Amino acid sequence: MVKKPVAKKEKKKSPRQLQIELDKKRLEAFNSAVAEVRDIFAKVKYKKTKPPKIVYLKGGNDKKTRDLWRINGKQIKPSMKIMFRTNAQRTEVLEHLKEFSDRRFNTTWTTERKLSSLGHLMFDFKYMFPDKIRNDEIVEVQKIIVFHVVVKYDDDKAFKDLPYGNDLLNRTVGSLIKQRKPDTSLEQQILYEINTKLYDLGDKEAVDLTIQGDTGKYKKIVGFIPGSSGVHADFVGIDVYGEQQCFISHKDGQRAKDFQQYSGISSKAGDNIYNAKETKRFREIIANKESSDFDNQSFSLDIKGNPQLQIRSVLGPNWNGGGTDPGENNCTHFMQGYVEVIRQKKYNKGTLAQITIRFGNKNIHASDINSLIMDDDYAPTLGARKTNEDRSVTSDDNEVKNVRGGIFSSAYIKGRPNNIELPVNDSERQ
């Protein structure tokens, strides 16, 4: 009689073996979910846009495992970034991606701008995640990966050659548009947003414009262009006759410490700033220092008794105290943040649309500029810090290189690590 083979009893897995298996399945589940989203967005095709890359929201893929998104060994992060690179108009690309994403996901366009000045898209992706071991079995639970879709320029200077006008503006000051280029991608983006919205909300006609913080109206406005090279105004409002009507000095961010300087302190800043007693004395103090003095510290000096200098640093060196003769160096407004364009009332054919533009954080007309300079955080303050740029501070025959001098917000310059507030001795007093 032949004996039947006895089936071997399956060896029970140890707790360590089960944990290893759990970790493996967690990675597999996570990567499978990420790959599914990756494959969906790989189908996006848009002009001058490269295929997307998917990385951790902060950091990148583990180089040793290549295809495994992980950090600190086997810890899986719940947030991923889908990065698109383009040399096309970023707003258009993100709008296209929003339309594409909405077909599959509940997508939002957040105005939070830490990842991009444009904002970015967000959506949740649900998947089954091996959570724990119970009775020697792996138990799954539903988890969420938050995806952030970001659009950046492939060429950092691509924005300079992108259009920012509208048909009305182009017909009115087309030759001027060719000459004036925005200094930053954010400025190009804001100009594009304003001009597109003015044209659409105004039914392709000029509009009567109100700027938040200003009780007056600017009549028959067709759009905005950048200020001339080297001037204080970032955005200049143009009317239907090609005349410059309003002048906006703009800063990025939401707080006083989110931007660098109001003005320089060299001769390029204008005589009224360069030759001010406080500015000259500060340059003298700074120029007598060594470059090494700025390795781990900065210097600041409050502007006392000269509000005109403070205001001119914000609105331009030609500010005259009365708000008359506005221009590129005598701005009508100081604004901070991203822009919003709103039609105030229903458009009626035969009348011009009533449009308001406002910015996310600061909307200050020249007549109310004291509210800014008297703010403890925003108060214009003389400062100097180390820089890797080819900059220097000079006074007579003295020069300190690799130092950036300017008039900054108090919060920015005084908030720097190891900032020294001048004067520290009698020789540095005014």
Residue, then its C-alpha position, 0 to 999 in steps of 0.5 A: m500500500v502506497k502511502k499518500p504524501v502528507a501535505k506540509k503544514e504551512k509555516k506561520k509567518s513571524p511578526r517581522q515577516l508580516q511587517i516586511e510584507l506589509d511595508k512592501k504592499r504599502l509601497e506597491a499600492f502607493n506607487s500603483a496609485v501614483a502611476e495611474v495618475r501619472d499615466i492619465f496626465a501623460k496624455v496631456k498635449y498642449k503647445k510648447t508644453k513638456p510631458p509632466k514629471i511627478v515628484y514629492l511635494k517637497g523632494g524627489n524620488d528615492k534614487k536607490t529604488r528609482d520607481l518607488w516614491r518614498i522618503n525616510g526608508k519606507q515612509i510614504k508621503p501623502s502629497m505629490k506634485i505634478m510638474f509641467r514645464t512650458n514656454a507658452q502662456r502659463t495661465e492658458v496651460l493651467e486652464h487647459l489642465k483644469e479642463f482636462s483634470d475635471r473630466r476625472f477628478n474634483t479639481t480646485w484652482t487654489t490661489e495659494r502661491k507658495l508653489s507658483s505665483l500663478g496658483h496651482l490645481m489640487f485634487d484628491f485621489k483615493y486608493m486602497f492602502p494596506d493599513k495593518i495586520r489583524n489575525d495574521e491578515i493584512v487589512e486595507v483602508q481607503k487613503i487619499i493622495v493629494f496631487h498638486v498640479v503646477v505649471k512652470y516656465d521651461d525657459d526662465k525668460a520665456f515670459k518676456d516674449l509672451p503677449y500681455g495686451n488685448d486687441l484694443l490695447n494693441r491697436t492703441v499703443g502697439s509700438l509701445i508694447k513692443q518696447r516695454k517688457p515686464d521685469t518678472s513672470l508675475e508682472q507678465q501674468i498680472l498684465y495678461e490677467i488685467n488686459t484679458k479681463l478688461y477686454d472680455l468684461g468690457d465687451k471688447e470696448a474701453v471701460d471706466l475703471t476704478i482702482q481699489g482704494d481710489t474714489g475716482k474713475y479713470k475713463k475709457i481705459v483699454g489696458f495696462i502696460p509695463g512702466s519704462s525701464g528703470v522707473h518706479a511704476d510697474f503697471v501703467g493704465i492706458d486710455v483709448y487716446g493712448e494717454q497714460q492715466c494711472f501708475i501702479s507700484h506693485k509688490d508680490g506677496q501677502r506680508a511686508k517681509d515678502f518683497q525686497q526693496y521699495s527703492g535703491i539708494s544709488s544715483k539710479a534711484g533719483d536725486n530726491i532719494y540719492n541726495a537725501k541727508e539720511t541716504k547719504r549718511f547711511r551710504e557713508i556708514i555702509a561704504n566704510k565697512e568690509s564685505s566680510d562684515f556682511d557675511n552673517q548679518s545685515f544693517s538697518l537704519d530707521i528714517k526719522g523726521n523725513p516722511q518725504l524720503q519714505i514716501r518717495s521710496v514707495l511712490g517714486p522720486n518725483w512725488n511732490g506731496g500734492g498728488t499732482d503731475p502723476g507719472e512713472n516716478n510719481c505713482t498714483h497707487f501702491m499695491q501688493g498681491y495678485v490682481e482681481v478684475i470685477r465688473q461692478k454692474k451689468y453691462n448695457k450696450g451703449t454705455l461703458a462697462q464699470i470695472t474695478i481692479r483690486f489686489g489681494n493684500k494692499n490697495i493704497h492710493a497716493s492720498d492715503i500713503n501715510s497709512l503705509i509708512m506709519d505701519d510698523d512692518y511696512a515702514p520704509t527703512l534704510g538697509a544693506r545686506k550681502t548679495n552674490e550679485d554685482r552690486s556695491v554701496t559707494s560713498d566718495d572714494n569708499e566702496v563695499k562690494n557684494v552688498r545690496g543697499g536700499i530702502f526696504s520694509s522694516a519687517y524685511i530688513k529687521g527680520r533678517p538673522n543677526n540684523i544690526e540696527l544703526p546707529v550703534n555708536d555716536s560716529e554713526r548718528q545723523 
